[in-house]
Amino acid sequence: MVDEAILFSILRGFFSATEIQWDNAVKDWMESVSNKTQVPLLK
């Protein structure tokens, strides 16, 4: 199983890609983790 922090780090690198259509659940989770950890998403 992939650790949540590792998954967040991997996805964070792809978050700025405009051609990726993120599922709302994934987007909400990414924003939630970003807020909790105070690690900004790449936009």
Biopython code that builds the backbone (N, CA, C, O; Angstrom):
import numpy as np
from Bio.PDB.StructureBuilder import StructureBuilder

atoms = [
    (1, "MET", "N", (0.842, -1.189, 0.000)),
    (1, "MET", "CA", (0.000, 0.000, 0.000)),
    (1, "MET", "C", (0.885, 1.249, 0.000)),
    (1, "MET", "O", (1.889, 1.319, 0.710)),
    (2, "VAL", "N", (0.495, 2.216, -0.800)),
    (2, "VAL", "CA", (1.267, 3.453, -0.920)),
    (2, "VAL", "C", (0.884, 4.402, 0.209)),
    (2, "VAL", "O", (-0.297, 4.640, 0.462)),
    (3, "ASP", "N", (1.882, 4.932, 0.875)),
    (3, "ASP", "CA", (1.665, 5.889, 1.951)),
    (3, "ASP", "C", (0.986, 7.138, 1.386)),
    (3, "ASP", "O", (1.288, 7.561, 0.270)),
    (4, "GLU", "N", (0.066, 7.729, 2.161)),
    (4, "GLU", "CA", (-0.684, 8.906, 1.722)),
    (4, "GLU", "C", (0.237, 10.058, 1.324)),
    (4, "GLU", "O", (-0.019, 10.740, 0.332)),
    (5, "ALA", "N", (1.298, 10.279, 2.083)),
    (5, "ALA", "CA", (2.229, 11.374, 1.782)),
    (5, "ALA", "C", (2.948, 11.144, 0.454)),
    (5, "ALA", "O", (3.183, 12.088, -0.300)),
    (6, "ILE", "N", (3.296, 9.885, 0.168)),
    (6, "ILE", "CA", (3.958, 9.569, -1.099)),
    (6, "ILE", "C", (2.991, 9.775, -2.256)),
    (6, "ILE", "O", (3.353, 10.358, -3.278)),
    (7, "LEU", "N", (1.767, 9.298, -2.098)),
    (7, "LEU", "CA", (0.755, 9.470, -3.134)),
    (7, "LEU", "C", (0.509, 10.947, -3.400)),
    (7, "LEU", "O", (0.424, 11.365, -4.555)),
    (8, "PHE", "N", (0.395, 11.741, -2.339)),
    (8, "PHE", "CA", (0.185, 13.177, -2.488)),
    (8, "PHE", "C", (1.344, 13.806, -3.257)),
    (8, "PHE", "O", (1.130, 14.626, -4.149)),
    (9, "SER", "N", (2.568, 13.421, -2.911)),
    (9, "SER", "CA", (3.752, 13.976, -3.576)),
    (9, "SER", "C", (3.767, 13.637, -5.064)),
    (9, "SER", "O", (4.097, 14.480, -5.898)),
    (10, "ILE", "N", (3.409, 12.406, -5.387)),
    (10, "ILE", "CA", (3.377, 11.990, -6.791)),
    (10, "ILE", "C", (2.310, 12.769, -7.551)),
    (10, "ILE", "O", (2.585, 13.321, -8.616)),
    (11, "LEU", "N", (1.100, 12.817, -7.010)),
    (11, "LEU", "CA", (0.008, 13.504, -7.695)),
    (11, "LEU", "C", (0.238, 15.006, -7.776)),
    (11, "LEU", "O", (-0.187, 15.653, -8.733)),
    (12, "ARG", "N", (0.909, 15.558, -6.773)),
    (12, "ARG", "CA", (1.164, 17.001, -6.746)),
    (12, "ARG", "C", (1.939, 17.430, -7.987)),
    (12, "ARG", "O", (1.709, 18.513, -8.526)),
    (13, "GLY", "N", (2.847, 16.588, -8.432)),
    (13, "GLY", "CA", (3.617, 16.886, -9.628)),
    (13, "GLY", "C", (2.774, 16.959, -10.888)),
    (13, "GLY", "O", (3.124, 17.670, -11.830)),
    (14, "PHE", "N", (1.666, 16.228, -10.912)),
    (14, "PHE", "CA", (0.781, 16.225, -12.075)),
    (14, "PHE", "C", (-0.358, 17.233, -11.951)),
    (14, "PHE", "O", (-1.073, 17.477, -12.922)),
    (15, "PHE", "N", (-0.535, 17.820, -10.772)),
    (15, "PHE", "CA", (-1.713, 18.647, -10.509)),
    (15, "PHE", "C", (-1.765, 19.881, -11.396)),
    (15, "PHE", "O", (-2.849, 20.378, -11.703)),
    (16, "SER", "N", (-0.606, 20.381, -11.812)),
    (16, "SER", "CA", (-0.571, 21.596, -12.622)),
    (16, "SER", "C", (-0.858, 21.334, -14.106)),
    (16, "SER", "O", (-1.001, 22.278, -14.883)),
    (17, "ALA", "N", (-0.940, 20.083, -14.492)),
    (17, "ALA", "CA", (-1.194, 19.757, -15.899)),
    (17, "ALA", "C", (-2.645, 20.051, -16.248)),
    (17, "ALA", "O", (-3.558, 19.397, -15.744)),
    (18, "THR", "N", (-2.854, 21.037, -17.110)),
    (18, "THR", "CA", (-4.218, 21.474, -17.431)),
    (18, "THR", "C", (-5.004, 20.444, -18.228)),
    (18, "THR", "O", (-6.235, 20.459, -18.209)),
    (19, "GLU", "N", (-4.309, 19.543, -18.934)),
    (19, "GLU", "CA", (-5.031, 18.566, -19.749)),
    (19, "GLU", "C", (-5.595, 17.405, -18.935)),
    (19, "GLU", "O", (-6.384, 16.615, -19.454)),
    (20, "ILE", "N", (-5.203, 17.291, -17.676)),
    (20, "ILE", "CA", (-5.732, 16.223, -16.827)),
    (20, "ILE", "C", (-7.047, 16.688, -16.203)),
    (20, "ILE", "O", (-7.107, 17.731, -15.552)),
    (21, "GLN", "N", (-8.091, 15.899, -16.414)),
    (21, "GLN", "CA", (-9.397, 16.197, -15.821)),
    (21, "GLN", "C", (-9.518, 15.405, -14.524)),
    (21, "GLN", "O", (-9.801, 14.207, -14.542)),
    (22, "TRP", "N", (-9.304, 16.078, -13.414)),
    (22, "TRP", "CA", (-9.316, 15.408, -12.114)),
    (22, "TRP", "C", (-10.741, 15.112, -11.671)),
    (22, "TRP", "O", (-11.633, 15.948, -11.817)),
    (23, "ASP", "N", (-10.945, 13.925, -11.133)),
    (23, "ASP", "CA", (-12.213, 13.582, -10.504)),
    (23, "ASP", "C", (-12.386, 14.495, -9.295)),
    (23, "ASP", "O", (-11.412, 14.807, -8.611)),
    (24, "ASN", "N", (-13.612, 14.923, -9.030)),
    (24, "ASN", "CA", (-13.855, 15.842, -7.911)),
    (24, "ASN", "C", (-13.379, 15.279, -6.583)),
    (24, "ASN", "O", (-12.874, 16.025, -5.744)),
    (25, "ALA", "N", (-13.529, 13.976, -6.377)),
    (25, "ALA", "CA", (-13.087, 13.360, -5.118)),
    (25, "ALA", "C", (-11.570, 13.470, -4.966)),
    (25, "ALA", "O", (-11.071, 13.748, -3.875)),
    (26, "VAL", "N", (-10.839, 13.251, -6.059)),
    (26, "VAL", "CA", (-9.377, 13.356, -6.020)),
    (26, "VAL", "C", (-8.970, 14.804, -5.789)),
    (26, "VAL", "O", (-8.088, 15.088, -4.979)),
    (27, "LYS", "N", (-9.617, 15.716, -6.503)),
    (27, "LYS", "CA", (-9.310, 17.145, -6.368)),
    (27, "LYS", "C", (-9.567, 17.608, -4.934)),
    (27, "LYS", "O", (-8.743, 18.313, -4.350)),
    (28, "ASP", "N", (-10.700, 17.217, -4.372)),
    (28, "ASP", "CA", (-11.030, 17.591, -2.989)),
    (28, "ASP", "C", (-10.016, 17.017, -2.009)),
    (28, "ASP", "O", (-9.606, 17.700, -1.071)),
    (29, "TRP", "N", (-9.605, 15.758, -2.220)),
    (29, "TRP", "CA", (-8.623, 15.131, -1.333)),
    (29, "TRP", "C", (-7.292, 15.856, -1.417)),
    (29, "TRP", "O", (-6.663, 16.127, -0.395)),
    (30, "MET", "N", (-6.857, 16.173, -2.646)),
    (30, "MET", "CA", (-5.585, 16.880, -2.835)),
    (30, "MET", "C", (-5.608, 18.238, -2.136)),
    (30, "MET", "O", (-4.644, 18.612, -1.469)),
    (31, "GLU", "N", (-6.708, 18.972, -2.288)),
    (31, "GLU", "CA", (-6.816, 20.284, -1.652)),
    (31, "GLU", "C", (-6.862, 20.153, -0.136)),
    (31, "GLU", "O", (-6.296, 20.984, 0.574)),
    (32, "SER", "N", (-7.532, 19.117, 0.368)),
    (32, "SER", "CA", (-7.613, 18.880, 1.808)),
    (32, "SER", "C", (-6.235, 18.584, 2.396)),
    (32, "SER", "O", (-5.851, 19.162, 3.413)),
    (33, "VAL", "N", (-5.493, 17.680, 1.753)),
    (33, "VAL", "CA", (-4.150, 17.339, 2.232)),
    (33, "VAL", "C", (-3.230, 18.553, 2.132)),
    (33, "VAL", "O", (-2.406, 18.793, 3.014)),
    (34, "SER", "N", (-3.377, 19.307, 1.061)),
    (34, "SER", "CA", (-2.567, 20.514, 0.880)),
    (34, "SER", "C", (-2.799, 21.498, 2.020)),
    (34, "SER", "O", (-1.854, 22.078, 2.554)),
    (35, "ASN", "N", (-4.060, 21.680, 2.385)),
    (35, "ASN", "CA", (-4.387, 22.597, 3.484)),
    (35, "ASN", "C", (-3.880, 22.083, 4.827)),
    (35, "ASN", "O", (-3.347, 22.854, 5.624)),
    (36, "LYS", "N", (-4.041, 20.789, 5.084)),
    (36, "LYS", "CA", (-3.611, 20.202, 6.360)),
    (36, "LYS", "C", (-2.100, 20.252, 6.535)),
    (36, "LYS", "O", (-1.600, 20.514, 7.628)),
    (37, "THR", "N", (-1.381, 19.999, 5.449)),
    (37, "THR", "CA", (0.076, 19.926, 5.526)),
    (37, "THR", "C", (0.752, 21.250, 5.195)),
    (37, "THR", "O", (1.964, 21.397, 5.358)),
    (38, "GLN", "N", (-0.034, 22.203, 4.735)),
    (38, "GLN", "CA", (0.465, 23.515, 4.313)),
    (38, "GLN", "C", (1.518, 23.387, 3.211)),
    (38, "GLN", "O", (2.486, 24.146, 3.158)),
    (39, "VAL", "N", (1.298, 22.403, 2.333)),
    (39, "VAL", "CA", (2.143, 22.218, 1.153)),
    (39, "VAL", "C", (1.308, 22.665, -0.045)),
    (39, "VAL", "O", (0.320, 22.016, -0.388)),
    (40, "PRO", "N", (1.698, 23.771, -0.683)),
    (40, "PRO", "CA", (0.877, 24.279, -1.787)),
    (40, "PRO", "C", (0.868, 23.346, -2.991)),
    (40, "PRO", "O", (1.865, 22.695, -3.305)),
    (41, "LEU", "N", (-0.277, 23.299, -3.653)),
    (41, "LEU", "CA", (-0.381, 22.538, -4.888)),
    (41, "LEU", "C", (0.273, 23.337, -6.005)),
    (41, "LEU", "O", (0.274, 24.567, -5.981)),
    (42, "LEU", "N", (0.820, 22.640, -6.967)),
    (42, "LEU", "CA", (1.429, 23.304, -8.119)),
    (42, "LEU", "C", (0.317, 23.639, -9.101)),
    (42, "LEU", "O", (-0.402, 22.757, -9.569)),
    (43, "LYS", "N", (0.186, 24.915, -9.404)),
    (43, "LYS", "CA", (-0.894, 25.319, -10.321)),
    (43, "LYS", "C", (-0.361, 26.175, -11.426)),
    (43, "LYS", "O", (-1.120, 26.609, -12.292)),
]
sb = StructureBuilder()
sb.init_structure("model")
sb.init_model(0)
sb.init_chain("A")
sb.init_seg("    ")
for serial, (resi, resn, name, xyz) in enumerate(atoms, 1):
    if name == "N":
        sb.init_residue(resn, " ", resi, " ")
    sb.init_atom(name, np.array(xyz, "f"), 0.0, 1.0, " ", f" {name:<3s}", serial, name[0])
structure = sb.get_structure()
